[in-house]
Amino acid sequence: MAKMTLKQLAQKELAKSPLIAGLEKLDTEDIINQPVTAIAFDIATARDSETGEVKTYPVFLLKEYEGKYYSGGYLLNKMVQCWMSEYEDVEEASKALADEGGLTFIVRPKPKGKQYYPIDIV
């Protein structure tokens, strides 16, 4: 079995989720108004630099963007929490997502006065 390189080990350890280790982050502007298909997801963790509070949020691999990941916001987090209520753990839910061929969605521009981007499920 081939060992991971020191760089790969560092990326894996420092990543907020093993799923996104070594991948480049997509910005919402990169995918706005484009249909994208989530083919895998995980729950990432980060510590708020001001409060020290640990927060979680979903991260997705998108079929259209190999080598990159997308961090979900408020609405995608609600969707993932719904999925998690039906499955034992993240791995099982992510596998179900892949088995179903992924989920295609479109992130829409943020409406004036709103703090989140609307999501259309295709």
C-alpha positions in Angstrom: 0.0 0.0 0.0 1.4 3.4 -1.0 2.0 5.9 1.7 0.6 9.4 1.5 3.2 12.1 1.0 3.9 14.5 3.8 2.1 17.2 1.9 -1.0 15.0 1.5 -0.9 14.1 5.2 -0.7 17.8 6.2 -3.6 18.8 3.8 -5.7 16.0 5.2 -5.0 16.9 8.8 -5.5 20.7 8.3 -8.6 20.4 6.1 -11.9 21.2 7.7 -13.2 18.0 6.2 -11.4 15.0 4.8 -13.5 15.2 1.7 -12.0 18.6 0.7 -8.4 18.0 1.6 -6.1 19.4 -1.1 -9.0 20.8 -3.1 -9.6 24.4 -4.2 -12.6 26.3 -2.8 -15.2 27.6 -5.3 -16.9 30.9 -4.5 -20.6 31.3 -4.9 -19.9 33.8 -7.8 -18.2 30.9 -9.7 -21.5 28.9 -9.8 -24.2 31.5 -9.6 -27.1 30.9 -12.0 -25.5 27.6 -13.3 -26.9 24.2 -12.7 -24.4 22.1 -10.7 -24.7 18.6 -9.4 -23.6 17.7 -5.9 -22.2 14.1 -6.0 -20.8 13.9 -2.5 -20.9 15.9 0.7 -19.5 16.1 4.2 -19.9 18.2 7.3 -17.0 20.6 7.8 -16.0 22.1 11.1 -14.4 25.5 11.8 -13.8 27.6 14.9 -15.1 31.1 14.9 -12.0 33.4 15.3 -13.9 35.9 17.4 -16.1 33.8 19.7 -14.1 30.5 19.6 -17.4 28.7 18.9 -17.1 25.6 16.7 -19.5 25.8 13.7 -20.4 23.2 11.2 -21.4 23.6 7.5 -21.8 21.3 4.5 -19.2 21.0 1.8 -19.9 19.5 -1.6 -18.1 17.9 -4.5 -19.7 19.1 -7.7 -19.6 16.9 -10.8 -18.9 20.0 -13.0 -15.8 21.1 -11.0 -13.2 18.4 -10.5 -10.5 19.2 -8.0 -12.7 21.9 -6.3 -15.4 22.0 -3.6 -18.2 24.3 -2.7 -19.2 25.3 0.9 -22.9 25.4 1.4 -24.6 28.3 3.2 -27.8 28.5 5.1 -30.3 26.8 2.7 -27.9 24.0 1.7 -27.2 23.4 5.4 -30.9 23.1 6.0 -31.1 20.5 3.2 -28.2 18.5 4.5 -29.7 18.5 8.1 -32.9 17.1 6.6 -30.9 14.4 4.8 -29.1 13.6 8.1 -32.4 13.0 9.9 -33.0 10.1 7.5 -29.5 8.4 7.6 -27.3 7.0 10.3 -24.3 9.1 9.4 -22.7 11.5 6.8 -21.0 8.6 5.0 -24.3 6.8 4.5 -26.1 9.9 3.3 -23.3 10.9 1.0 -23.3 7.4 -0.5 -27.1 7.7 -1.0 -26.6 11.0 -2.8 -24.0 9.4 -5.2 -26.2 6.3 -5.7 -29.1 8.6 -6.8 -26.8 10.3 -9.3 -26.3 13.4 -7.3 -28.6 16.4 -6.8 -28.7 19.2 -9.3 -29.3 22.7 -8.0 -28.9 26.3 -9.0 -27.7 29.0 -6.7 -29.5 32.3 -7.5 -28.3 35.8 -6.8 -28.8 37.1 -3.3 -32.0 39.2 -3.1 -31.6 42.8 -1.9 -32.0 42.8 1.9 -31.5 39.0 2.3 -28.5 37.3 3.9 -28.6 34.1 1.9 -28.6 32.9 -1.7 -31.9 31.2 -2.9 -31.5 27.7 -4.2 -33.5 26.0 -6.9 -33.6 22.2 -7.0 -33.6 21.1 -10.6 
